[in-house]
Amino acid sequence: MPLPPRSKPRPAAAKPAGPRRQAKAPPAAPRLLLFNKPFDVLTQFSDGEGRATLKDFIDVPGVYPAGRLDRDSEGLLLLTNDGQLQARIADPRHKLPKTYWVQVEGEPTEEQLQRLREGVQLNDGMTLPAQARHLEEPQLWPRNPPVRFRKSVPTAWLELVIKEGRNRQVRRMTAAVGLPTLRLVRVRIGDWSLDGLDQGCWREVPARR
């Protein structure tokens, strides 16, 4: 008896195409900006009270400060779009040295400088040892507004290098040894410095993690 003809297999039903996944944009190339922050400028890009911010000086999308610099302090601020680089700069565990030029009220003695070098007891604990030395008055831009001096009290400049980042640490350290800070300028963070950078200006440098 002849066999019945085989039925052809039905083609599988086509599955409905789902939504296409958009290809992820490649990560932005790391960027690093050096900014010479003026006095009375906040280290953020917005402020609800109308105070001066980084937005008034820097028009680069996607960057944010690596660390902070108080509103009443001046000098070097680093900005990046790279999280790993930001952490290396800002995280105290990396102990990146930061150099400050500090105008203080009074004439520092060797004993006061030695206390700064050995570490100072603050209300949040002992600081790490710092480098501290007398500094000839540096050639800096004029501060606006000018520093208020007491005519009867001399002033001096120090160079202070620390490897921490506590809130207002330099000011608290100098005050703890009897030398109130009048003006504070950060001039170096690790290998990055203010050299050749005018107040209120920024420049881009190679981003090294």
Backbone bond lengths (Angstrom), bond angles and torsions (degrees), N, CA, C in turn:
res aa  C-N    CA-C-N  psi(-1)  N-CA   C-N-CA  omega(-1)  CA-C   N-CA-C  phi
1 M - - - 1.469 - - 1.517 107.95 -
2 P 1.307 117.46 131.23 1.488 118.14 -179.31 1.531 110.75 -68.20
3 L 1.331 115.03 143.07 1.471 120.50 178.91 1.516 110.43 -73.90
4 P 1.328 115.00 145.62 1.473 117.41 176.80 1.517 110.38 -66.64
5 P 1.309 115.75 145.43 1.479 117.52 -179.89 1.527 110.94 -62.84
6 R 1.359 114.41 140.66 1.479 119.08 178.25 1.520 110.49 -73.73
7 S 1.294 113.16 140.37 1.479 116.91 176.44 1.522 108.49 -80.81
8 K 1.298 115.96 139.69 1.468 120.25 178.88 1.516 109.95 -70.98
9 P 1.352 117.79 138.17 1.480 119.43 178.48 1.517 110.56 -63.85
10 R 1.292 112.83 138.38 1.464 117.57 178.59 1.530 110.10 -72.58
11 P 1.307 115.70 138.35 1.482 116.94 176.22 1.518 110.27 -65.11
12 A 1.313 114.79 141.20 1.472 118.71 179.71 1.521 109.67 -61.46
13 A 1.322 113.01 141.30 1.467 117.99 179.40 1.526 109.08 -65.07
14 A 1.299 115.11 136.27 1.469 119.47 179.40 1.521 109.82 -68.63
15 K 1.333 115.61 133.71 1.466 119.64 177.28 1.521 109.44 -77.41
16 P 1.338 114.61 139.97 1.466 116.59 178.41 1.531 110.49 -62.72
17 A 1.282 115.37 136.07 1.462 119.59 -179.63 1.520 109.77 -69.02
18 G 1.332 116.27 129.24 1.464 120.11 177.12 1.513 110.86 -78.82
19 P 1.324 115.58 176.41 1.470 118.73 178.30 1.517 110.71 -64.91
20 R 1.283 115.33 136.20 1.472 119.75 -179.78 1.524 110.31 -70.06
21 R 1.296 113.51 134.83 1.469 117.48 175.34 1.518 109.22 -79.12
22 Q 1.284 113.19 130.09 1.458 116.77 178.13 1.521 109.08 -75.05
23 A 1.289 115.35 135.71 1.463 119.57 178.15 1.522 109.64 -64.65
24 K 1.334 114.50 136.10 1.462 118.69 179.62 1.522 110.08 -67.92
25 A 1.308 113.41 137.66 1.463 117.43 176.78 1.520 108.69 -67.46
26 P 1.308 118.07 140.82 1.469 119.34 178.02 1.524 109.76 -61.71
27 P 1.338 117.38 145.65 1.466 119.27 -179.76 1.524 111.05 -59.46
28 A 1.308 114.25 144.40 1.460 119.05 179.66 1.523 109.69 -65.46
29 A 1.296 115.45 144.20 1.460 119.81 177.62 1.522 109.37 -63.19
30 P 1.340 117.83 138.02 1.464 119.67 179.44 1.529 111.33 -57.66
31 R 1.310 115.08 137.09 1.459 121.05 177.23 1.526 109.05 -127.20
32 L 1.323 115.35 149.26 1.458 121.07 178.54 1.521 109.02 -139.74
33 L 1.320 115.69 125.22 1.461 122.23 -179.78 1.522 109.55 -115.50
34 L 1.329 116.02 138.58 1.455 123.03 171.98 1.520 107.46 -104.80
35 F 1.325 116.73 126.78 1.460 121.76 -176.63 1.518 109.47 -127.42
36 N 1.331 116.30 134.59 1.455 121.79 175.50 1.531 107.61 -95.35
37 K 1.329 115.24 95.04 1.460 121.21 -173.64 1.526 111.77 -74.41
38 P 1.324 117.29 126.72 1.466 118.92 175.43 1.526 111.95 -74.48
39 F 1.306 114.35 166.05 1.473 121.79 172.68 1.526 109.43 -60.65
40 D 1.336 117.25 145.96 1.466 124.40 173.50 1.526 113.29 70.28
41 V 1.342 117.15 25.85 1.465 121.65 175.65 1.526 107.88 -116.22
42 L 1.333 116.43 131.37 1.458 121.60 179.32 1.529 110.43 -77.64
43 T 1.332 117.10 144.09 1.461 120.28 178.55 1.534 110.17 -88.52
44 Q 1.313 114.90 58.98 1.469 123.56 175.67 1.516 107.25 -153.72
45 F 1.335 116.49 167.73 1.459 120.34 -173.53 1.523 113.92 -99.21
46 S 1.317 118.39 -2.15 1.466 119.95 177.62 1.516 109.46 -148.65
47 D 1.319 115.00 156.36 1.459 120.31 179.34 1.520 108.20 -157.80
48 G 1.306 116.50 128.72 1.458 120.59 -178.03 1.503 114.34 -76.42
49 E 1.332 117.17 -6.16 1.461 120.02 -176.74 1.523 112.77 -105.35
50 G 1.312 116.40 7.37 1.456 119.36 176.21 1.514 115.32 77.44
51 R 1.330 117.08 15.56 1.464 119.24 179.15 1.533 110.46 -81.10
52 A 1.323 115.94 161.26 1.470 120.40 -179.32 1.523 109.99 -66.30
53 T 1.340 115.96 137.01 1.462 121.95 179.02 1.528 109.89 -132.23
54 L 1.318 115.55 -179.97 1.458 120.69 178.15 1.523 112.02 -61.51
55 K 1.323 116.91 -27.48 1.464 121.01 -179.24 1.520 111.86 -60.45
56 D 1.330 117.11 -26.34 1.458 120.93 -179.76 1.531 112.19 -73.05
57 F 1.330 116.70 -11.27 1.471 120.39 -175.18 1.524 113.74 -125.75
58 I 1.338 117.66 -27.59 1.463 121.44 -170.96 1.520 109.52 -123.84
59 D 1.325 116.64 120.99 1.463 122.42 179.28 1.527 108.84 -116.77
60 V 1.328 115.41 62.80 1.465 121.48 -179.54 1.531 106.99 -125.35
61 P 1.324 119.12 116.10 1.469 119.99 -177.08 1.521 112.58 -71.22
62 G 1.324 115.86 144.69 1.458 121.16 170.03 1.507 116.64 87.10
63 V 1.334 119.01 -2.93 1.461 119.66 179.09 1.523 109.79 -97.95
64 Y 1.330 115.55 154.76 1.455 120.88 179.42 1.528 107.97 -147.35
65 P 1.331 117.55 157.55 1.467 119.78 -175.58 1.523 112.22 -65.03
66 A 1.305 115.66 139.13 1.461 122.46 172.19 1.522 106.50 -99.84
67 G 1.312 116.17 92.44 1.449 120.61 -172.21 1.515 109.81 95.79
68 R 1.313 115.44 -171.89 1.453 119.00 -176.51 1.523 109.83 -138.99
69 L 1.308 114.64 164.15 1.461 122.23 174.90 1.517 105.76 -145.00
70 D 1.315 116.44 123.93 1.463 120.25 -173.41 1.514 112.16 -56.86
71 R 1.311 114.41 154.37 1.468 120.87 -179.61 1.530 111.69 -56.29
72 D 1.340 116.88 -37.50 1.466 119.94 -177.04 1.528 112.71 -92.03
73 S 1.327 116.98 12.43 1.464 121.11 174.59 1.523 109.32 -111.45
74 E 1.315 115.68 161.70 1.473 121.47 -176.08 1.520 109.77 -125.24
75 G 1.347 114.04 168.72 1.450 118.55 168.69 1.506 115.10 107.61
76 L 1.330 115.33 -150.77 1.453 122.86 -164.64 1.526 112.55 -71.50
77 L 1.330 113.93 125.82 1.455 122.60 172.29 1.524 107.01 -130.14
78 L 1.329 117.40 132.88 1.457 122.31 178.00 1.521 109.66 -101.22
79 L 1.325 116.18 139.32 1.459 121.66 176.88 1.523 108.73 -129.46
80 T 1.335 116.11 142.76 1.456 120.42 -178.09 1.516 110.21 -148.73
81 N 1.335 115.60 163.29 1.461 121.58 173.01 1.525 110.63 -106.94
82 D 1.323 117.46 8.46 1.460 122.68 -171.70 1.533 109.91 -113.15
83 G 1.335 116.63 119.84 1.454 120.47 -176.44 1.517 113.77 -64.49
84 Q 1.340 117.30 -39.80 1.461 119.59 179.95 1.523 111.42 -65.19
85 L 1.318 115.80 -41.06 1.460 119.53 179.22 1.526 110.29 -68.05
86 Q 1.315 116.50 -39.72 1.461 120.63 177.89 1.527 110.53 -59.09
87 A 1.325 116.49 -43.32 1.459 120.36 -179.79 1.526 111.26 -65.75
88 R 1.313 116.98 -41.12 1.469 119.51 -179.59 1.515 111.75 -63.21
89 I 1.332 116.08 -35.00 1.459 120.04 -179.23 1.522 111.65 -78.64
90 A 1.333 116.64 -43.81 1.465 120.55 -168.53 1.521 113.71 -93.29
91 D 1.332 118.95 -27.34 1.461 120.45 -173.63 1.526 109.94 -71.40
92 P 1.345 117.69 122.78 1.471 120.51 -178.68 1.517 113.38 -59.49
93 R 1.334 117.89 -21.38 1.469 119.33 -178.89 1.524 112.23 -63.67
94 H 1.317 116.74 -24.37 1.463 119.98 -179.51 1.531 112.19 -82.75
95 K 1.348 115.78 -13.36 1.471 121.54 175.03 1.530 112.60 49.36
96 L 1.321 115.58 47.72 1.454 120.50 177.99 1.533 108.87 -72.17
97 P 1.321 119.59 123.70 1.476 119.65 -176.87 1.518 111.80 -67.05
98 K 1.330 114.92 138.98 1.459 122.13 177.39 1.528 108.04 -123.83
99 T 1.334 115.67 128.28 1.463 121.52 -175.37 1.518 110.33 -106.56
100 Y 1.333 115.12 129.87 1.464 121.72 -178.69 1.523 110.16 -123.53
101 W 1.320 115.30 142.79 1.450 121.30 166.50 1.519 106.86 -103.20
102 V 1.323 114.87 123.91 1.462 120.60 -169.02 1.526 109.74 -124.21
103 Q 1.314 115.91 120.79 1.468 119.89 172.41 1.519 107.42 -91.04
104 V 1.329 115.53 123.08 1.458 120.21 -175.97 1.524 110.25 -118.93
105 E 1.311 113.56 159.83 1.461 120.19 176.10 1.520 107.75 -90.53
106 G 1.329 116.09 124.24 1.455 120.61 -178.41 1.521 111.51 109.99
107 E 1.325 116.06 170.19 1.467 123.05 177.70 1.523 108.44 -104.64
108 P 1.319 118.74 109.98 1.472 120.76 -176.54 1.527 111.65 -63.29
109 T 1.318 114.63 136.66 1.461 120.36 174.36 1.526 108.65 -95.31
110 E 1.304 116.18 165.44 1.462 120.39 177.10 1.535 110.35 -62.50
111 E 1.326 116.21 -34.31 1.471 119.52 178.71 1.528 110.83 -64.03
112 Q 1.329 116.82 -41.75 1.468 119.76 178.90 1.532 111.20 -66.05
113 L 1.322 117.01 -41.13 1.462 120.13 177.42 1.528 111.00 -63.39
114 Q 1.335 116.66 -38.73 1.457 119.91 -179.56 1.521 110.99 -66.42
115 R 1.315 117.25 -35.44 1.473 119.94 176.73 1.529 110.29 -62.73
116 L 1.327 116.94 -40.84 1.466 119.88 177.52 1.527 110.56 -64.44
117 R 1.321 116.42 -38.52 1.465 120.34 -178.97 1.525 112.05 -67.66
118 E 1.311 116.41 -33.23 1.464 120.16 -176.25 1.518 112.92 -86.34
119 G 1.329 117.52 -17.73 1.460 121.27 -175.19 1.519 110.37 111.94
120 V 1.308 115.97 142.50 1.464 121.84 -174.86 1.521 109.21 -119.27
121 Q 1.323 116.08 138.28 1.453 120.33 177.25 1.534 109.29 -79.18
122 L 1.332 116.25 117.33 1.458 122.19 175.50 1.519 109.29 -112.00
123 N 1.336 116.97 175.29 1.464 118.53 -177.69 1.526 112.87 -69.31
124 D 1.341 118.18 -13.40 1.462 120.98 175.92 1.528 111.40 -111.10
125 G 1.341 115.96 24.08 1.456 120.03 174.22 1.516 113.50 112.60
126 M 1.306 115.24 176.35 1.462 122.62 -179.41 1.523 110.22 -76.30
127 T 1.326 115.73 136.36 1.461 119.28 176.23 1.525 109.96 -79.62
128 L 1.316 115.12 160.61 1.457 119.28 172.54 1.530 109.43 -70.39
129 P 1.328 117.53 156.68 1.467 118.90 175.04 1.524 110.87 -56.66
130 A 1.334 116.05 143.36 1.464 122.25 -179.36 1.521 109.32 -121.13
131 Q 1.303 115.48 164.09 1.460 120.60 168.53 1.531 107.15 -93.83
132 A 1.314 116.82 131.84 1.463 120.46 -178.06 1.516 109.33 -143.02
133 R 1.332 115.83 132.85 1.468 119.81 177.90 1.514 109.67 -153.32
134 H 1.336 115.27 158.63 1.463 121.14 172.01 1.523 109.35 -63.64
135 L 1.324 115.56 150.58 1.458 120.77 179.89 1.526 108.43 -137.07
136 E 1.333 116.01 131.04 1.452 118.88 171.42 1.526 108.80 -61.32
137 E 1.320 117.36 147.77 1.464 119.48 -176.38 1.529 110.09 -55.00
138 P 1.324 117.54 118.77 1.471 119.63 -175.89 1.521 111.71 -76.26
139 Q 1.324 115.62 156.69 1.458 121.70 176.38 1.534 108.21 -85.15
140 L 1.313 116.06 97.69 1.454 122.20 -177.24 1.515 110.39 -118.60
141 W 1.320 115.74 161.73 1.459 122.31 171.79 1.529 108.91 -62.34
142 P 1.333 118.87 151.12 1.462 119.49 176.03 1.522 110.99 -68.64
143 R 1.312 116.21 140.70 1.456 119.00 178.53 1.525 109.80 -83.69
144 N 1.326 115.71 143.41 1.467 121.20 178.66 1.529 108.84 -126.01
145 P 1.359 116.97 111.38 1.461 128.83 2.73 1.529 111.33 -77.80
146 P 1.334 116.81 161.95 1.459 119.87 -179.47 1.528 111.71 -64.35
147 V 1.328 115.13 157.16 1.460 121.03 175.41 1.530 109.01 -66.97
148 R 1.315 115.65 139.76 1.465 120.20 175.96 1.530 109.37 -88.72
149 F 1.304 115.35 122.62 1.455 121.07 -179.32 1.521 110.30 -106.59
150 R 1.329 113.99 156.07 1.470 119.87 167.60 1.524 106.81 -101.56
151 K 1.311 116.55 116.84 1.469 120.55 -173.36 1.519 112.66 -57.02
152 S 1.318 116.95 -28.32 1.460 119.73 -176.27 1.524 113.02 -84.71
153 V 1.346 117.35 -4.85 1.467 120.42 -176.14 1.526 109.08 -119.36
154 P 1.338 118.21 125.53 1.471 119.96 178.69 1.529 111.09 -70.84
155 T 1.316 115.52 162.73 1.464 120.84 175.76 1.520 109.23 -127.07
156 A 1.303 116.22 163.77 1.472 121.56 179.54 1.528 108.45 -151.27
157 W 1.337 114.65 165.71 1.466 121.15 177.77 1.524 109.37 -114.45
158 L 1.327 114.88 140.20 1.452 122.44 174.60 1.521 109.65 -122.62
159 E 1.331 115.91 153.86 1.454 121.00 165.04 1.518 106.74 -108.50
160 L 1.323 115.59 125.01 1.453 121.41 -176.25 1.535 108.56 -126.31
161 V 1.323 116.64 127.34 1.467 122.02 179.13 1.518 107.86 -117.47
162 I 1.346 116.33 121.14 1.456 120.93 -179.65 1.531 108.95 -124.74
163 K 1.336 115.64 162.22 1.465 121.36 179.16 1.519 111.13 -123.53
164 E 1.318 116.03 26.76 1.460 121.64 176.76 1.522 108.25 -125.90
165 G 1.323 115.45 179.02 1.456 119.04 179.48 1.510 112.11 -145.15
166 R 1.323 116.90 43.41 1.461 119.90 179.35 1.527 110.03 -68.98
167 N 1.319 114.92 159.04 1.456 120.10 179.99 1.526 110.70 -60.79
168 R 1.324 116.02 122.66 1.472 123.20 177.12 1.533 112.17 50.89
169 Q 1.316 115.14 39.84 1.459 120.05 -171.57 1.514 113.50 -63.96
170 V 1.331 118.00 -46.73 1.460 119.53 -176.84 1.526 110.78 -62.04
171 R 1.315 116.59 -44.53 1.467 119.91 178.97 1.531 111.19 -60.47
172 R 1.305 116.00 -40.91 1.468 118.94 -179.29 1.526 111.25 -70.45
173 M 1.327 116.97 -34.98 1.463 119.59 179.31 1.522 111.44 -66.30
174 T 1.334 116.72 -47.22 1.470 118.07 -178.89 1.525 110.90 -66.51
175 A 1.335 116.91 -37.09 1.467 119.40 178.18 1.522 110.87 -64.37
176 A 1.340 116.68 -36.06 1.465 120.42 -177.43 1.524 112.38 -65.88
177 V 1.339 116.92 -25.14 1.470 119.29 178.61 1.527 111.29 -101.91
178 G 1.337 117.30 11.71 1.459 120.93 175.21 1.508 115.46 86.88
179 L 1.352 117.30 24.25 1.467 121.58 -179.24 1.537 109.15 -130.10
180 P 1.317 117.74 82.14 1.470 119.83 -178.10 1.534 111.70 -59.05
181 T 1.311 116.51 137.82 1.465 121.81 179.40 1.526 110.55 -78.75
182 L 1.327 115.45 131.75 1.458 122.07 175.20 1.524 111.64 -101.27
183 R 1.323 116.49 -38.26 1.464 121.43 -179.13 1.518 108.25 -145.19
184 L 1.327 115.85 138.73 1.449 120.44 -175.76 1.526 109.48 -133.78
185 V 1.351 115.83 122.08 1.466 121.64 -177.41 1.527 108.35 -128.64
186 R 1.328 116.59 121.10 1.469 119.62 175.13 1.523 108.44 -87.80
187 V 1.324 116.60 125.31 1.463 120.50 -173.99 1.520 113.28 -111.81
188 R 1.340 118.07 -15.04 1.462 119.65 -177.45 1.525 110.47 -154.53
189 I 1.341 115.04 142.68 1.470 122.64 170.32 1.517 106.07 -131.91
190 G 1.325 117.01 112.08 1.457 119.76 -175.97 1.518 110.51 57.81
191 D 1.335 117.13 -122.51 1.464 121.45 -179.69 1.523 112.76 -92.23
192 W 1.320 118.06 -3.83 1.463 121.21 -177.63 1.529 109.76 -93.75
193 S 1.334 116.38 136.17 1.456 119.38 -176.69 1.527 110.93 -137.61
194 L 1.330 113.92 170.60 1.461 121.95 179.63 1.518 113.33 -81.63
195 D 1.300 118.74 -1.20 1.470 121.62 -172.53 1.529 111.25 -49.37
196 G 1.335 115.43 124.68 1.461 121.38 175.13 1.518 114.95 74.53
197 L 1.319 118.29 11.27 1.462 121.46 -176.82 1.522 109.49 -111.44
198 D 1.328 117.00 113.76 1.462 121.45 -178.37 1.524 110.88 -72.67
199 Q 1.331 114.53 159.43 1.458 120.18 178.86 1.532 110.63 -59.53
200 G 1.341 116.14 135.53 1.456 121.04 178.68 1.514 114.26 80.02
201 C 1.344 118.16 3.26 1.464 122.17 -178.72 1.526 110.44 -110.24
202 W 1.333 115.42 159.85 1.459 121.19 176.85 1.523 109.55 -137.36
203 R 1.322 114.30 160.43 1.463 119.98 172.91 1.524 108.08 -146.19
204 E 1.329 115.07 154.49 1.458 120.55 179.42 1.527 109.60 -97.40
205 V 1.325 115.07 139.71 1.464 121.57 179.09 1.522 108.10 -129.07
206 P 1.342 118.48 164.19 1.462 120.08 178.71 1.527 110.46 -58.87
207 A 1.338 115.65 135.73 1.462 121.39 -179.80 1.520 109.15 -88.98
208 R 1.326 116.43 108.58 1.468 122.21 179.41 1.511 108.82 -109.14
209 R 1.325 116.83 122.87 1.470 119.54 178.80 1.505 110.70 -79.81
